[in-house]
Amino acid sequence: MAPRVGRLVVLEGVEGAGKSTQLARLADRLRAAGADVRTFREPGGTPIGDRIRAILLDPDASMESRTEALLFMASRAQLVATAVRPALADGAVVLLDRFFLSTYAYQVGGRGLPEADVRAANAAATAGLVPDLTVLLSLPGAEGLVRAAARGPSDRMEKSGHDFHARVDAAFHSFAVPAWQAAHPEAGRIEVVDASGTPDDVGARVMRVVASDRKSTRLNSSHRCISYAVFCLKK
């Protein structure tokens, strides 16, 4: 396996928290500063993953919870092996829209699957890949669903019902607790960012958190680009 020299930054949160918007803004900022940035989303990001995504999000599909979880894992295994790890080996900053915190929130918290089973499946899918940083965008679940509904027709996950999304919301809140993070080292560093306010406000918060990660990792060209981007942000 090629040595890992890049950085993996994940954006997580409830439906409508603004992950995709903030990922695109962060990618633009880092590229403008000269960083090699690769962006991917889950599920999807590869030809096989995109086909799995269509099945998972089909609003007319009826699916058993274990089937759902394993399809997410299958998409993740393909993405990590064929896209994420090669990009990290190239020294790129990889920005990922959702990763396994979403599985813990939706399939463990929301669907009620045994955590031990899901963690074992995730370890197999990722081959032990740990994010350098996960930015957890914090927004009340109900507010996020309102935002999501404004985007257009709901997908299968969004149509899972109020009680389901309340459990998902509670799960994401639990991930911010230091004790949970200490018990789940596979999650890496998790930083909570307030997702309320304008996209510019949230983007500034995200950028500061991403830049601060360089303090705990060795400085390379990507880290210098991130530092420069933050300097520009403050001007």
Backbone as numpy.savetxt, mean C-alpha at the origin, in Angstrom:
# Nx Ny Nz CAx CAy CAz Cx Cy Cz
19.41 -14.57 -5.98 18.57 -13.37 -5.98 19.45 -12.12 -5.98
19.12 -11.14 -6.83 19.91 -9.92 -6.93 19.83 -9.13 -5.63
20.94 -8.48 -5.22 20.90 -7.68 -3.99 19.91 -6.53 -4.12
19.31 -6.19 -3.00 18.32 -5.13 -2.98 18.99 -3.81 -2.63
18.89 -2.82 -3.51 19.50 -1.53 -3.25 18.50 -0.38 -3.31
17.28 -0.64 -3.79 16.26 0.40 -3.86 15.46 0.49 -2.57
14.35 1.21 -2.65 13.47 1.37 -1.49 12.05 1.04 -1.89
11.34 0.38 -0.98 9.94 0.03 -1.19 9.09 0.85 -0.24
8.25 1.71 -0.81 7.34 2.55 -0.03 5.92 2.19 -0.42
5.10 1.86 0.57 3.73 1.41 0.34 2.76 2.47 0.87
1.70 2.72 0.12 0.61 3.58 0.60 -0.60 2.71 0.90
-1.13 2.87 2.11 -2.25 2.05 2.57 -3.37 2.93 3.13
-4.54 2.32 3.31 -5.66 3.01 3.93 -6.99 2.48 3.45
-8.05 3.00 4.04 -9.40 2.56 3.70 -9.77 3.05 2.30
-10.91 2.56 1.81 -11.42 3.03 0.52 -11.58 4.56 0.56
-11.11 5.21 -0.50 -11.28 6.66 -0.59 -10.31 7.48 0.22
-9.29 6.86 0.80 -8.34 7.61 1.62 -7.41 8.49 0.79
-7.34 8.22 -0.52 -6.50 9.04 -1.38 -5.17 8.41 -1.75
-5.06 7.09 -1.63 -3.80 6.41 -1.91 -3.32 6.64 -3.34
-4.19 6.41 -4.30 -3.78 6.53 -5.70 -3.38 7.96 -6.04
-4.13 8.92 -5.54 -3.81 10.34 -5.77 -2.46 10.69 -5.19
-2.23 10.29 -3.95 -0.97 10.65 -3.29 0.21 9.89 -3.86
-0.01 8.66 -4.30 1.08 7.91 -4.93 1.52 8.61 -6.21
0.57 9.06 -7.03 0.91 9.74 -8.28 1.64 11.05 -7.99
1.19 11.79 -7.00 1.84 13.06 -6.66 3.25 12.84 -6.14
3.41 11.83 -5.28 4.72 11.51 -4.74 5.67 11.08 -5.86
5.17 10.24 -6.76 6.00 9.79 -7.88 6.46 10.96 -8.73
5.56 11.89 -9.03 5.92 13.06 -9.83 6.98 13.89 -9.13
6.84 14.09 -7.83 7.79 14.89 -7.07 9.18 14.24 -7.08
9.23 12.95 -6.86 10.52 12.26 -6.81 11.17 12.19 -8.19
10.37 11.98 -9.22 10.94 11.96 -10.57 11.50 13.32 -10.95
10.79 14.38 -10.56 11.28 15.73 -10.85 12.61 15.99 -10.17
12.85 15.31 -9.04 14.11 15.45 -8.32 15.19 14.52 -8.85
14.85 13.70 -9.85 15.84 12.84 -10.48 15.84 11.39 -10.06
14.87 10.96 -9.26 14.82 9.57 -8.80 14.24 8.66 -9.88
14.72 7.43 -9.90 14.12 6.38 -10.72 12.96 5.81 -9.91
11.74 6.06 -10.33 10.55 5.67 -9.58 9.73 4.69 -10.40
9.33 3.58 -9.78 8.44 2.60 -10.41 7.18 2.51 -9.56
6.02 2.58 -10.17 4.77 2.53 -9.42 3.96 1.31 -9.83
3.34 0.68 -8.83 2.50 -0.49 -9.06 1.30 -0.43 -8.13
0.27 -1.22 -8.44 -0.90 -1.27 -7.59 -1.26 -2.73 -7.32
-1.96 -2.93 -6.22 -2.48 -4.26 -5.88 -4.00 -4.21 -5.76
-4.66 -5.28 -6.19 -4.10 -6.34 -7.02 -3.82 -5.82 -8.41
-2.93 -6.48 -9.13 -2.60 -6.07 -10.48 -1.12 -5.82 -10.63
-0.77 -4.94 -11.58 0.62 -4.57 -11.79 1.38 -5.44 -12.76
0.80 -6.57 -13.14 1.37 -7.48 -14.14 0.22 -7.98 -15.00
0.51 -8.54 -16.18 -0.59 -9.07 -17.00 -1.44 -10.10 -16.25
-0.80 -11.00 -15.53 -1.56 -12.00 -14.76 -2.31 -11.31 -13.62
-1.63 -10.41 -12.93 -2.27 -9.71 -11.81 -3.47 -8.88 -12.25
-3.37 -8.28 -13.43 -4.50 -7.48 -13.91 -5.72 -8.35 -14.21
-5.47 -9.56 -14.69 -6.59 -10.48 -14.94 -7.22 -10.92 -13.62
-6.38 -11.15 -12.61 -6.89 -11.50 -11.29 -7.68 -10.33 -10.71
-7.18 -9.11 -10.91 -7.86 -7.92 -10.40 -9.28 -7.82 -10.96
-9.42 -8.10 -12.25 -10.75 -8.03 -12.87 -11.72 -9.00 -12.21
-11.23 -10.17 -11.84 -12.08 -11.16 -11.17 -12.43 -10.69 -9.76
-11.42 -10.23 -9.03 -11.63 -9.84 -7.64 -12.59 -8.67 -7.49
-12.54 -7.72 -8.42 -13.33 -6.50 -8.27 -14.63 -6.53 -9.05
-14.90 -7.60 -9.74 -16.14 -7.72 -10.52 -17.34 -7.57 -9.58
-18.14 -6.53 -9.74 -19.25 -6.29 -8.80 -20.33 -7.36 -8.85
-20.34 -8.17 -9.90 -21.36 -9.21 -10.02 -20.87 -10.58 -9.56
-19.60 -10.65 -9.13 -19.03 -11.94 -8.74 -19.39 -12.27 -7.29
-19.64 -13.55 -7.04 -19.83 -14.06 -5.69 -18.63 -14.94 -5.37
-17.98 -14.69 -4.22 -16.69 -15.34 -3.97 -16.55 -15.74 -2.51
-16.04 -16.93 -2.29 -15.74 -17.40 -0.94 -14.53 -16.65 -0.40
-14.52 -16.36 0.88 -13.48 -15.51 1.47 -12.08 -16.08 1.26
-11.91 -17.39 1.39 -10.59 -17.97 1.20 -10.16 -17.87 -0.26
-11.11 -17.99 -1.17 -10.78 -17.81 -2.59 -10.29 -16.39 -2.83
-11.00 -15.43 -2.25 -10.61 -14.03 -2.38 -9.19 -13.81 -1.88
-8.88 -14.31 -0.68 -7.56 -14.11 -0.10 -6.47 -14.73 -0.96
-6.70 -15.93 -1.45 -5.68 -16.61 -2.24 -5.48 -15.96 -3.60
-6.54 -15.38 -4.16 -6.37 -14.65 -5.42 -5.52 -13.40 -5.20
-5.76 -12.69 -4.10 -4.90 -11.55 -3.78 -3.44 -11.99 -3.65
-3.22 -13.12 -2.97 -1.86 -13.61 -2.78 -1.22 -14.02 -4.11
-1.99 -14.61 -5.00 -1.46 -15.02 -6.30 -1.00 -13.80 -7.09
-1.83 -12.76 -7.10 -1.45 -11.52 -7.77 -0.18 -10.94 -7.14
-0.10 -10.96 -5.82 1.06 -10.41 -5.11 2.33 -11.19 -5.43
2.25 -12.50 -5.45 3.43 -13.31 -5.74 4.00 -12.98 -7.11
3.12 -12.83 -8.11 3.57 -12.49 -9.45 4.19 -11.10 -9.50
3.56 -10.14 -8.80 4.05 -8.77 -8.80 5.42 -8.67 -8.14
5.57 -9.30 -6.98 6.84 -9.22 -6.25 7.96 -9.85 -7.05
7.71 -11.03 -7.62 8.77 -11.76 -8.32 9.18 -11.12 -9.64
8.20 -10.60 -10.39 8.50 -10.15 -11.75 8.62 -8.64 -11.91
8.19 -7.88 -10.91 8.23 -6.42 -11.05 8.92 -5.72 -9.88
8.50 -6.01 -8.66 9.00 -5.26 -7.51 10.46 -5.59 -7.22
10.79 -6.87 -7.08 12.18 -7.22 -6.76 13.16 -6.78 -7.85
12.85 -6.97 -9.14 13.77 -6.47 -10.17 13.96 -4.96 -10.10
12.88 -4.20 -9.81 13.01 -2.75 -9.70 13.89 -2.37 -8.51
13.73 -3.05 -7.39 14.56 -2.78 -6.22 16.03 -3.11 -6.50
16.26 -4.19 -7.24 17.63 -4.56 -7.60 18.27 -3.51 -8.50
17.45 -2.78 -9.26 17.94 -1.70 -10.12 18.23 -0.42 -9.34
17.84 -0.40 -8.07 18.05 0.79 -7.25 16.91 1.78 -7.29
15.76 1.37 -7.80 14.63 2.28 -7.93 13.90 2.47 -6.61
13.16 3.58 -6.54 12.18 3.77 -5.47 10.88 3.17 -5.99
10.41 2.13 -5.34 9.18 1.46 -5.74 8.05 1.98 -4.86
7.03 2.54 -5.50 5.83 3.01 -4.79 4.70 2.05 -5.09
4.12 1.52 -4.04 3.12 0.47 -4.20 1.80 0.89 -3.56
0.74 0.88 -4.37 -0.62 1.21 -3.92 -1.25 -0.07 -3.36
-1.20 -0.20 -2.05 -1.63 -1.35 -1.26 -0.57 -2.46 -1.29
-0.51 -3.18 -0.15 0.33 -4.37 -0.03 -0.34 -5.24 1.02
0.42 -5.94 1.83 -0.27 -6.93 2.66 -0.97 -6.37 3.88
-0.77 -5.10 4.26 -1.62 -4.55 5.31 -3.08 -4.56 4.88
-3.32 -4.34 3.59 -4.69 -4.41 3.09 -5.26 -5.81 3.25
-4.43 -6.82 3.02 -4.91 -8.20 3.21 -5.26 -8.45 4.66
-4.42 -7.96 5.57 -4.72 -8.12 6.99 -6.00 -7.38 7.36
-6.21 -6.21 6.77 -7.40 -5.43 7.09 -8.66 -6.04 6.47
-8.61 -6.37 5.20 -9.81 -6.80 4.48 -10.12 -8.28 4.68
-9.11 -9.12 4.59 -9.39 -10.55 4.68 -9.38 -11.09 6.11
-8.48 -10.55 6.97 -8.48 -10.96 8.38 -9.52 -10.15 9.16
-9.39 -8.82 9.12 -10.33 -7.98 9.86 -11.73 -8.00 9.29
-11.83 -7.83 7.98 -13.14 -7.74 7.35 -13.84 -9.07 7.18
-13.13 -10.05 6.63 -13.75 -11.36 6.34 -13.66 -12.34 7.50
-12.75 -12.09 8.44 -12.65 -12.97 9.60 -11.82 -14.21 9.38
-10.92 -14.21 8.38 -10.06 -15.37 8.17 -9.00 -15.44 9.26
-8.50 -16.63 9.59 -7.49 -16.76 10.64 -6.21 -16.00 10.27
-5.73 -15.17 11.18 -4.55 -14.38 10.88 -3.33 -15.25 10.59
-3.17 -16.33 11.34 -1.99 -17.19 11.13 -1.96 -17.74 9.71
-3.10 -18.12 9.17 -3.15 -18.65 7.81 -2.80 -17.57 6.79
-3.34 -16.38 7.00 -3.08 -15.29 6.05 -1.62 -14.85 6.11
-1.05 -14.79 7.30 0.37 -14.42 7.42 1.26 -15.44 6.75
0.93 -16.71 6.89 1.74 -17.75 6.25 1.65 -17.65 4.73
0.45 -17.42 4.21 0.27 -17.27 2.78 0.99 -16.04 2.26
0.97 -14.97 3.04 1.67 -13.75 2.63 3.17 -13.97 2.59
3.71 -14.69 3.57 5.14 -14.96 3.58 5.55 -15.74 2.33
4.69 -16.66 1.91 4.98 -17.42 0.70 4.91 -16.52 -0.54
3.92 -15.63 -0.57 3.74 -14.77 -1.74 4.85 -13.74 -1.88
5.34 -13.21 -0.77 6.34 -12.15 -0.82 7.77 -12.67 -0.73
7.95 -13.94 -0.39 9.29 -14.50 -0.16 10.06 -13.64 0.84
9.34 -13.13 1.84 9.98 -12.40 2.92 10.27 -10.94 2.63
9.74 -10.38 1.56 10.00 -8.97 1.25 9.31 -8.08 2.29
10.07 -7.16 2.89 9.56 -6.24 3.90 9.64 -4.81 3.37
8.56 -4.05 3.42 8.62 -2.65 2.97 9.59 -1.83 3.83
10.26 -0.87 3.20 11.07 0.07 3.96 10.18 1.01 4.75
9.03 1.34 4.18 8.11 2.26 4.83 6.71 2.03 4.30
5.74 2.01 5.20 4.33 2.01 4.82 3.70 3.28 5.35
3.15 4.08 4.44 2.43 5.29 4.81 0.96 4.93 4.91
0.43 4.98 6.12 -0.96 4.62 6.38 -1.79 5.90 6.42
-2.56 6.13 5.36 -3.39 7.33 5.28 -4.62 7.14 6.15
-4.76 8.01 7.15 -5.81 7.87 8.15 -7.01 8.74 7.81
-8.14 8.08 7.62 -9.39 8.78 7.32 -10.54 7.92 7.84
-11.55 8.52 8.48 -12.69 7.72 8.93 -13.27 6.91 7.78
-13.55 5.63 8.04 -14.04 4.76 6.99 -15.27 5.27 6.29
-16.22 5.85 7.04 -17.45 6.36 6.44 -17.16 7.49 5.46
-16.24 8.36 5.85 -15.87 9.47 4.96 -15.19 8.94 3.70
-14.36 7.93 3.86 -13.70 7.33 2.70 -14.68 6.72 1.73
-15.71 6.07 2.24 -16.72 5.46 1.35 -17.49 6.52 0.58
-17.73 7.66 1.20 -18.39 8.76 0.49 -17.51 9.23 -0.66
-16.22 9.37 -0.39 -15.28 9.76 -1.45 -15.27 8.71 -2.56
-15.22 7.44 -2.17 -15.16 6.37 -3.15 -16.41 6.35 -4.02
-17.57 6.58 -3.41 -18.82 6.57 -4.17 -18.85 7.69 -5.20
-18.18 8.80 -4.88 -18.17 9.94 -5.80 -17.33 9.65 -7.05
-16.47 8.62 -6.98 -15.63 8.30 -8.13 -16.40 7.61 -9.23
-17.49 6.93 -8.87 -18.25 6.18 -9.86 -18.82 4.92 -9.26
-19.27 3.97 -10.11 -19.88 2.73 -9.62 -18.94 1.96 -8.70
-19.51 1.33 -7.68 -18.73 0.59 -6.70 -18.29 -0.76 -7.24
-17.07 -1.19 -6.84 -16.61 -2.52 -7.21 -17.06 -3.53 -6.14
-16.68 -4.78 -6.31 -17.16 -5.84 -5.42 -16.72 -5.61 -3.98
-15.48 -5.15 -3.77 -15.01 -4.90 -2.42 -15.75 -3.73 -1.77
-15.96 -2.68 -2.53 -16.66 -1.51 -2.00 -18.11 -1.83 -1.65
-18.69 -2.83 -2.32 -20.09 -3.20 -2.09 -20.27 -4.23 -0.98
-19.24 -4.43 -0.17 -19.28 -5.50 0.83 -20.10 -5.17 2.07
-20.61 -3.95 2.19 -21.52 -3.64 3.29 -20.89 -2.83 4.39
-21.75 -2.12 5.13 -21.29 -1.22 6.20 -20.52 -1.96 7.28
-21.03 -3.09 7.76 -20.38 -3.81 8.85 -18.99 -4.27 8.44
-18.86 -4.76 7.21 -17.56 -5.19 6.70 -16.58 -4.03 6.72
-16.97 -2.89 6.19 -16.05 -1.75 6.12 -15.76 -1.18 7.50
-16.67 -1.31 8.43 -16.39 -0.88 9.81 -15.29 -1.75 10.41
-15.34 -3.05 10.13 -14.28 -3.96 10.62 -12.94 -3.64 9.96
-12.97 -3.33 8.67 -11.74 -2.96 7.97 -11.15 -1.68 8.56
-12.00 -0.71 8.81 -11.57 0.56 9.40 -10.91 0.31 10.75
-11.53 -0.51 11.57 -10.98 -0.82 12.89 -9.63 -1.52 12.78
-9.51 -2.39 11.78 -8.23 -3.09 11.59 -7.12 -2.12 11.23
-7.40 -1.20 10.30 -6.37 -0.22 9.94 -5.97 0.63 11.15
-6.92 0.98 11.99 -6.57 1.73 13.20 -5.65 0.91 14.11
-5.88 -0.39 14.19 -5.04 -1.23 15.05 -3.60 -1.29 14.56
-3.39 -1.11 13.25 -2.03 -1.19 12.70 -1.16 -0.01 13.15
-1.79 1.06 13.60 -1.05 2.23 14.06 -0.51 2.06 15.47
-0.93 1.02 16.17 -0.54 0.80 17.56 0.84 0.16 17.61
1.79 0.72 18.37 3.15 0.15 18.43 3.19 -1.33 18.78
2.30 -1.78 19.66 2.32 -3.19 20.03 2.00 -4.09 18.84
1.05 -3.66 17.99 0.73 -4.44 16.80 1.94 -4.48 15.87
2.59 -3.35 15.68 3.74 -3.30 14.79 4.88 -4.17 15.31
5.10 -4.17 16.61 6.16 -4.99 17.19 5.89 -6.47 16.98
4.62 -6.85 16.98 4.24 -8.25 16.79 4.20 -8.65 15.32
4.36 -7.67 14.42 4.29 -7.96 12.98 5.49 -7.33 12.27
6.68 -7.85 12.49 7.89 -7.26 11.88 7.87 -7.32 10.36
7.08 -8.20 9.79 7.00 -8.27 8.33 6.39 -7.01 7.72
5.76 -6.17 8.56 5.15 -4.93 8.07 6.18 -3.81 7.91
7.35 -3.93 8.56 8.33 -2.86 8.49 7.85 -1.63 9.24
8.42 -0.50 8.87 8.07 0.76 9.52 6.73 1.28 8.99
5.82 1.63 9.91 4.50 2.17 9.55 4.39 3.57 10.13
4.03 4.53 9.28 3.81 5.89 9.72 2.40 6.31 9.33
1.65 6.83 10.28 0.28 7.26 10.04 0.28 8.72 9.60
-0.45 9.00 8.53 -0.55 10.36 7.99 -2.02 10.74 7.92
-2.35 11.89 8.46 -3.72 12.41 8.40 -4.10 12.67 6.94
-5.16 11.99 6.48 -5.58 12.10 5.08 -6.69 13.10 4.87
-7.00 13.90 5.89 -8.02 14.94 5.73 -7.39 16.20 5.15
-8.20 17.06 4.57 -7.71 18.29 3.99 -7.53 18.19 2.49
-6.89 19.18 1.91 -6.70 19.21 0.46 -5.63 18.22 0.04
-5.63 17.81 -1.24 -4.55 16.94 -1.73 -3.16 17.54 -1.50
-3.04 18.87 -1.61 -1.75 19.52 -1.36 -1.33 19.36 0.10
-2.27 19.53 1.02 -1.97 19.38 2.44 -1.50 17.96 2.74
-2.25 16.99 2.25 -1.91 15.59 2.50 -0.59 15.24 1.83
-0.38 15.73 0.61 0.86 15.46 -0.10 2.08 15.96 0.64
1.98 17.14 1.25 3.10 17.68 2.01 3.41 16.78 3.21
2.37 16.27 3.87 2.58 15.38 5.02 3.25 14.08 4.56
2.77 13.53 3.46 3.35 12.28 2.94 4.81 12.48 2.59
5.14 13.57 1.92 6.50 13.81 1.49 7.45 13.92 2.68
7.00 14.59 3.73 7.86 14.72 4.91 8.14 13.37 5.55
7.11 12.52 5.61 7.30 11.19 6.21 8.24 10.34 5.37
8.05 10.37 4.05 8.91 9.59 3.16 10.36 10.07 3.27
10.56 11.38 3.32 11.91 11.92 3.43 12.58 11.53 4.73
11.83 11.47 5.81 12.41 11.15 7.11 12.94 9.73 7.16
12.46 8.88 6.26 12.89 7.48 6.25 14.37 7.36 5.94
14.95 8.36 5.27 16.36 8.28 4.90 17.26 8.24 6.14
16.74 8.72 7.29 17.56 8.76 8.50 17.88 7.36 9.01
17.03 6.39 8.65 17.23 5.04 9.16 17.76 4.09 8.09
18.09 4.63 6.91 18.62 3.79 5.84 19.84 4.45 5.26
20.69 3.67 4.60 21.90 4.25 4.05 21.56 5.20 2.91
22.38 6.24 2.79 22.11 7.28 1.79 22.56 6.80 0.42
21.66 6.78 -0.55 22.03 6.52 -1.93 21.41 7.60 -2.80
21.52 7.46 -4.11 21.04 8.51 -5.00 19.56 8.76 -4.83
18.77 7.70 -4.59 17.33 7.88 -4.40 17.04 8.68 -3.14
17.79 8.42 -2.08 17.59 9.18 -0.84 17.94 10.65 -1.04
19.02 10.93 -1.78 19.38 12.31 -2.04 18.31 13.01 -2.85
17.70 12.29 -3.80 16.62 12.88 -4.59 15.41 13.21 -3.70
15.12 12.34 -2.77 14.01 12.58 -1.86 14.30 13.80 -1.00
15.54 13.93 -0.50 15.89 15.08 0.31 15.74 16.36 -0.50
16.17 16.34 -1.74 16.05 17.51 -2.59 14.59 17.86 -2.85
13.77 16.83 -3.04 12.35 17.08 -3.28 11.70 17.76 -2.09
12.08 17.37 -0.88 11.52 18.00 0.31 12.00 19.44 0.41
13.26 19.69 0.05 13.75 21.07 0.05 12.92 21.94 -0.89
12.61 21.41 -2.07 11.79 22.15 -3.02 10.39 22.37 -2.48
9.88 21.36 -1.75 8.54 21.45 -1.19 8.43 22.60 -0.20
9.50 22.89 0.51 9.49 23.92 1.55 9.66 25.32 0.99
10.10 25.42 -0.26 10.37 26.74 -0.84 9.09 27.50 -1.13
